[in-house]
């Protein structure tokens, strides 16, 4: 009996206020046309066959591909004054020099191409020498951390050749 009561409540109380997905139709293209004649709406883009949308009151029937209104946001803050870092020579064979224009380097963390942490070199200078001769040939990533806690560490890549 309780099942029937919930079914009736759901059917008559919740469904009328529920709504399906609602999207604004928008053609995203560098060139094309958008034509409305009476109740018919036709959109076309270069490199794509004509797209026909038939509208009747609140219903839209679309033949083809339409892009909904899309809004993308990100939580990543852009750095205002990133430190200028120079690597040389890149590719390296024996030593790789790291130079920072704006702050002292605190740590150099080296990772392989798969992101595995290899080693950390502690520095207290604006110029550092990283001995890369023991590393195998390939691409590596380095996280450069400074003493200024307001700045984020910088990531750079370098190549070791033999």
N, C-alpha and C positions, 0 to 999 in steps of 0.2 A: 504494500500500500504506500509505503514511504517513497518507493521508486516512482510511482505514478505521480505523486505530489511534486517531487522534484522535476519530473519531466514536464508537467503542466506549467510550473513556475518558470522553468527555463524557456519553454516554447513561447509563452505569452508575455513574459516580463523582460527577458534578456535579449531575445532575438531582435525585436523592433529597434532597440538602441544600438545594437552591434552594427558594425559596418565592415565592408570589405576593404581591401587595399585601395588607396586613392593616390593617383600620381598625375602630375601634369605632363601632357605630351609635349615634347620638344625635339625637334630634329637637330642633331649635333653634326654639322658638316661645314666645310669651308665654302661650298657652293651648293645651290639647289633652289627649290621653289616650294612654296607653301600656299595652296590655293583653296579657298572655301567658296562653294557655289551652293546656295540654299542650305540643305542639311548635310551636304557631302563635303568632306575635307580630304584633299589629296596633298601629300608631301612627297618630294623626290629629292634625291641627293646625287651628286656626281659619283659615278662608279657603282651605283646601286639602282636596281629596277624601281619603278614608281611604287610608292607605298600609298595604299588607299585606306582611308579610315571612314567608316560609315557611322554617323552619330544619330541617335534617336533618343531624345530626352536625356536621361542620365547614362545611357549605354553607348559604348564605343566599340566597334568591331574594326580591328586593324589587321591588314594583310601586309606582312613584311616586318621590318624591324624598326622600332621606335625607342628612343632614349627617354627615360623619365628624368625629371628634374633631379639632379644629383648634387648633394652638398657634402664635401669631404672636409673634415677638420682634423687637426693634429694637435698633440699635446707636447710636441717637441719645441723648445724655445731656441731661437736662433741666437748664436753667440754674438754679442755686440762688438767686442774687440778681441778676436782670437789671436793668440800668440803666433808670430811668424816663425815657422820652423823650416830649416833647410837641411837636406841630406845630401852628402856627397862623399865619394862618387857613388852613383846609383845607376847601374849595378856595381856591387862591390866584390872584391876577391879576398882581401885580408882584413882591412879596417874600413869602417863606415863612420863618418863624422856627422854629428848632429849638432846644429847650431840654432839657438833661439835668440831672436832680436829683442824681445821685450822682458823676459824674466829668466831666473835661474832654473835649470833643470834639476829635478829632485830624483826621479826614477825613470829608467828605461825598461819597460817590460816587453819581452820578445815572445811572439806567438808564431806557430807554424801556420801553413795555409789552411789547416782544418780548425784552427782556433785553439789548439792545445798550448797551454802556457809552457814555455821552455826555461826562461830564466829572467832574473831581475838584476839590473846593474844600478847601484846607488851612485848618484852624481851630486856635486854641489858646485855647478859652474854653468855658464851660458853656452859652453862648447864641450861636447863629450865625444870620446872615441870608443866605438863599439867594435870589439875584436870578433869578426865573423868567420875567421878561417876554420874553426871547428864545425861550423854549420854545413850541412849538405847543400848542394846546389838546389835552388828553388826560390819560391816567393815566401816572404815572411811579413808579419805585421808587428808594429811597435806602438805601444801606448806610452806617450811622453807626458809625465806628470811634473808640474811645477810646484813652487812653494806657495804661490798665491792661491788660497783656498776658494776664491770667488770664481776662478777659471776652471773649466772642465778640462780633463786630459785630452790630448789630441792623438788621433790615430793616423799613422802613415804606413805605407808599404814600401818594402825594399826587396831587391833581388840579389841573391848570392850566385856568382858564376865561378866556375873553375877553369 
